[in-house]
């Protein structure tokens, strides 16, 4: 596997891919130290596992909403926790995407909030399903990509040696966050095949959920306006009821915009429920 800390050149041999890939790497990595420092300071100012007061104010719901309030009831045997991309490249300061997502991850307290959801679901014997993101060598031979796909391929994000090998997986950017390992590798959690772009259309998430009788999903993970929102839309379109945990996800902040804010607008419009982690944990425990 290519060293993920050195620039990757396109495997298709097309020089047109190389410059955008390098540009994407520079954009993602530029400011990583600043984002990490800001994130650490923000986290110290708030309780671990909670969105900072500044973030709650910045992303507060409208005081006079135009849309009707809707909600989802947790029903044991019909409800599962689905976590998207709980991986190092998104959630750890060493990850290649931290330079653009780190501020949002820290503002929302995502890393700790995801662990709180794992703990609550395991205590309630609620099924937990992981939809991971991996790229194998053949994926770097794609002939066309969207902007973020090109960036991710260019920086080696979520790279693995191959679908049949765990060589180089442990401790890599594609690996689970270490604090989640005991929940994911407990012999009970369902780990789906990887999704490759943003949504779960190409993996077995829907099949796995249907096969265990699930039609309600509590959705969390990374990143808000890309994989999480795409999972939300796909699940809704296939007949699931979905509650999104708003402070257990985060998005990139780049000159093009605030990914978390973009997602939050759509979560409000299309999800069946939008909860804080505190609310989700209480509901999971109360329904057990």
HUHUDA-V35718 format. One record per pair of residues at least 6 apart in sequence whose ideal C-beta (glycine too) atoms are under 6 Angstrom apart, sorted by the first residue. I is the first residue (numbers start at 1). J is the second residue. D is the distance in whole Angstrom. If there is no record, write none. Layout:
I;J;D, I;J;D
This chain:
1;161;5, 1;168;5, 2;8;5, 2;156;6, 4;156;4, 4;173;6, 7;22;6, 8;154;6, 8;156;5, 9;18;5, 10;17;3, 10;18;6, 11;140;4, 11;141;5, 12;141;5, 20;150;5, 21;154;3, 24;151;3, 24;154;5, 25;154;6, 25;155;5, 28;97;6, 28;99;5, 28;100;6, 28;155;6, 29;99;5, 31;99;5, 32;98;6, 32;99;3, 35;99;6, 35;102;4, 35;103;5, 36;93;5, 36;102;6, 38;103;6, 39;102;5, 39;103;6, 39;106;3, 42;52;5, 42;106;5, 43;106;5, 46;52;4, 48;112;5, 49;109;5, 49;112;4, 49;113;6, 49;116;6, 50;109;5, 51;108;5, 51;109;5, 51;247;4, 52;107;5, 55;107;4, 59;264;6, 70;272;6, 71;273;5, 72;241;5, 72;243;4, 72;272;5, 72;273;4, 74;283;5, 74;287;4, 76;287;6, 78;215;6, 78;216;5, 79;216;4, 80;127;4, 80;129;5, 80;214;5, 80;217;6, 81;117;6, 81;121;4, 81;126;6, 81;128;5, 81;218;5, 82;129;5, 82;217;5, 82;219;5, 83;130;5, 83;220;5, 83;221;5, 84;131;5, 84;221;3, 84;227;5, 84;228;5, 84;231;5, 85;133;5, 85;221;5, 85;222;4, 85;227;6, 86;114;6, 86;176;6, 86;177;6, 86;180;5, 86;221;6, 88;95;5, 88;173;5, 88;175;5, 89;95;4, 89;96;5, 89;97;5, 89;157;5, 89;158;6, 89;173;4, 90;97;5, 90;222;4, 91;111;5, 91;177;5, 95;173;6, 96;155;5, 96;157;5, 96;173;6, 100;252;4, 100;254;6, 101;250;6, 101;252;5, 103;253;6, 104;250;4, 104;251;5, 104;253;6, 104;260;5, 105;250;4, 108;247;4, 108;250;5, 110;248;6, 110;250;5, 113;247;5, 113;248;4, 113;277;4, 114;248;5, 115;179;6, 116;277;6, 116;281;6, 117;220;6, 117;248;6, 118;183;4, 120;281;4, 120;284;4, 120;285;6, 121;128;5, 121;284;6, 124;284;5, 124;288;4, 127;212;6, 128;189;5, 129;190;5, 130;184;6, 130;191;5, 131;192;5, 131;195;6, 131;200;6, 131;205;5, 132;194;5, 133;158;5, 133;194;6, 133;195;6, 134;158;5, 134;160;5, 134;174;6, 134;194;4, 135;158;5, 135;159;5, 136;160;6, 136;162;5, 136;163;6, 140;153;6, 158;174;5, 160;174;5, 161;167;4, 161;168;5, 169;175;6, 176;184;5, 190;208;5, 192;203;5, 192;204;5, 192;205;5, 192;208;6, 193;203;4, 193;204;5, 195;203;5, 196;202;6, 198;226;5, 198;227;5, 198;230;4, 199;230;4, 199;234;5, 200;231;5, 200;234;5, 201;234;6, 206;238;5, 215;240;6, 216;241;5, 217;235;6, 217;240;5, 217;242;5, 218;243;5, 219;232;6, 219;242;5, 219;244;5, 220;245;4, 220;248;4, 220;249;6, 221;228;6, 223;251;5, 224;249;4, 224;250;6, 224;251;4, 224;259;6, 224;260;5, 224;263;4, 225;251;5, 225;259;4, 225;262;4, 225;263;4, 228;249;5, 229;263;5, 229;266;6, 232;242;6, 235;242;5, 236;242;6, 241;272;5, 242;271;6, 242;272;5, 243;273;4, 243;275;6, 244;267;5, 244;271;5, 244;274;5, 245;275;5, 245;277;6, 245;280;5, 246;274;6, 247;276;6, 247;277;5, 248;277;5, 250;260;6, 251;259;3, 251;260;4, 251;263;6, 252;259;4, 267;274;5
